Amino acid sequence: MSQSNNLIIRRARILLPTGAFLSGDVRIQNGKIAEVTSAIAQDDDDNVTEIDATGLTLLPGVIDPQVHFREPGLEYKEDLFTASCACARGGVTSFLEMPNTRPLTTTQAMLDDKLQRAAQKCLVNYGFFIGATAENLPDLLTANPTCGIKIFMGSMKGDLLVDEETALEPIFAKGNRLIAVHAEDQARITQRRQEFAGITDPAIHSQIQDNQAALAATELALKLSKKYQRRLHILHLSTGEEAELLRQEKLDWVTAEVTPQHLLLNTSAYETIGTKAQMNPPLRSPQDNQILWQALLDGVIDFIATDHAPHTLEEKAKTYPDSPSGMPGVETSLPLMLTQAVQGRCTVAQVAHWMSTAVARAYKIPQKGLIEPGYDADLILVDLEHYHPVVREELRTKCGWSPFEGWDLTGWPMVTIVGGQVVYDHGKLNLEVRGKALKFADTD
Ligand code: DOR
């Protein structure tokens, strides 16, 4: 499917930067949004492709700021091609990927390797974190381009675990690029793992890695961020306690994210889907769900990430604690959140803000996250009028399962456009499309 450089989307319900909707047309030229208006005059140019978007809503493409795509080294779970196919289906036009691949992304050479692989294979746009170890401070200061430094304060083995305050301190002290933390207290987890040893019910996972473990690490990260006035992002905030803490003392330069699963699933999921509900930080109580929702609505939590972390069904079938933590998410996050909007829990404009606009702002990704002339044409047409369930056979992620199978959702993307190219159209992927490396204003 070859495509022209120019595209006109007609008769869409367009989300404007103000949050209002306009019924109208969008012209795309050379990968950029050129015009947004109620009606674009008929164009006789053969080089223009038209899309009839009657009944569909046009939103900025989702930017997923936390994914684990497993390449290099763990491609049997997922790779950059399959993951980006899943993104295209899920309306994710850009992603920020984590460094716990094999080898770890802790040097410029490994970052370059990932960028090169992505340029060859990725149907959507890509950016990568550099992982902190206790030893790679020089790499953390100079690596480029990167969306930021990832620190696993807990829930990690090997070099990527940086859990001692003495090792964290120099990372916060030097440099100024964004630090994103997986905030769980490893000492507490290790101690409680011993305490609860021998229990194979996966529900114990949420007690071993409890709310207190998450809160302690978030407190430490905030303390260091305050001391050094260092830009901090708290990944997958999971507890009511952390949300309340941020509500009280969130610094101007701190942001936080939440996953759809921490909003919509809780510890009751272990009864229905067993180890598929196992992730880090773990699922919490229904009360935590409520507090996280309120924090998101109030702006205490800034945006949404999936923490897409695919493991095979075979791995997930192991008995706890041998079963790995993590669940896929890029294909379901947008319809999950838009279903919440349609059912009245939030608005469609808020969902677009949390899943695109606010992410672009926080990571300083220029020209993304809004439908406005001059912005990149990373766009999605979603159907808010029909429901369709999450069906295992339709999933594009290599791991081939979802914790949300059977959930009846609306807001599925019908068309996904990356840089002005249609990459997904009513169930069909265009495998010729390639995304681009994201730019980050701080580092480029
Ligand atoms: O559950 C998780 N799995 N949480 C993480 O932060 C890492 C991830 C993985 O890579 O499997």
Residues whose N, C-alpha, C, O or C-beta is under 5 A from the ligand:
A	BS01	DOR	H68 M279 N280 P281 A309 S325 G326
